[in-house]
């Protein structure tokens, strides 16, 4: 079973991963976006870390994720804030007020969160968006957390030959082909952080 402290560690690990990869995310965003994905997410997850440290009373897993989601929506510009915020808020809402949740409950809640992202963005797998990492990643949670991280990373890599059909990159048409989607890449970081917290390398 996973308690609130586990979810706090996940958000902290995600913040660390974004900090480490922020320049790379912005570099990926430069040819097909506004060249601000890394800086936007860095600002957002830095704020998430601070918000969770300031509210140690968020004692339920769902409350932790909802606070993180609200913080991202209020601090991240562009589309990333609403999309990531929706993912975490809807996942947290689906977890309810339970003090502990099972891995199966987390997988089901994340599936709801991913569905909300798809609805908000009007996108589907294959559109060269964050869903290309999130959908296979969450599906692979049925196998293991490590498998989820790997599937999300492979999903991000698979966006390179795709033509973007949603978001800022879609305006480029054929010129979007050949570039890895930054949103899928940051989504893979999020699920990779989850895998690292759930199944530390030494325990796999």
URWOZI-V846731 format. One record per residue. N is the residue number from 1. SS is DSSP state (A for helix, B for strand, O for the rest). Layout:
# URWOZI-V846731
[[N;SS] [N;SS]]
This chain:
# URWOZI-V846731
[[1;O] [2;B] [3;B] [4;A] [5;A] [6;A] [7;A] [8;A] [9;A] [10;A] [11;A] [12;A] [13;A] [14;A] [15;A] [16;A] [17;A] [18;A] [19;A] [20;A] [21;A] [22;A] [23;A] [24;A] [25;A] [26;A] [27;A] [28;A] [29;A] [30;A] [31;O] [32;O] [33;O] [34;O] [35;O] [36;O] [37;A] [38;A] [39;A] [40;A] [41;A] [42;A] [43;A] [44;A] [45;A] [46;A] [47;A] [48;A] [49;A] [50;A] [51;A] [52;A] [53;A] [54;A] [55;O] [56;O] [57;O] [58;O] [59;O] [60;O] [61;A] [62;A] [63;A] [64;A] [65;A] [66;A] [67;A] [68;A] [69;A] [70;A] [71;A] [72;A] [73;A] [74;A] [75;A] [76;O] [77;O] [78;A] [79;A] [80;A] [81;A] [82;A] [83;A] [84;A] [85;A] [86;A] [87;A] [88;A] [89;A] [90;A] [91;A] [92;A] [93;A] [94;A] [95;A] [96;O] [97;O] [98;O] [99;O] [100;B] [101;B] [102;O] [103;A] [104;A] [105;A] [106;A] [107;A] [108;A] [109;A] [110;A] [111;A] [112;A] [113;A] [114;A] [115;A] [116;A] [117;A] [118;A] [119;A] [120;A] [121;A] [122;O] [123;O] [124;O] [125;O] [126;O] [127;O] [128;O] [129;O] [130;O] [131;A] [132;A] [133;A] [134;A] [135;A] [136;A] [137;A] [138;A] [139;A] [140;A] [141;O] [142;O] [143;O] [144;O] [145;A] [146;A] [147;A] [148;A] [149;A] [150;A] [151;A] [152;A] [153;A] [154;A] [155;A] [156;A] [157;A] [158;O] [159;O] [160;O] [161;O] [162;O] [163;O] [164;O] [165;O] [166;O] [167;O] [168;A] [169;A] [170;A] [171;A] [172;A] [173;A] [174;A] [175;A] [176;A] [177;O] [178;O] [179;O] [180;O] [181;O] [182;A] [183;A] [184;A] [185;A] [186;A] [187;A] [188;A] [189;A] [190;A] [191;A] [192;A] [193;A] [194;A] [195;A] [196;A] [197;A] [198;A] [199;O] [200;O] [201;A] [202;A] [203;A] [204;O]]
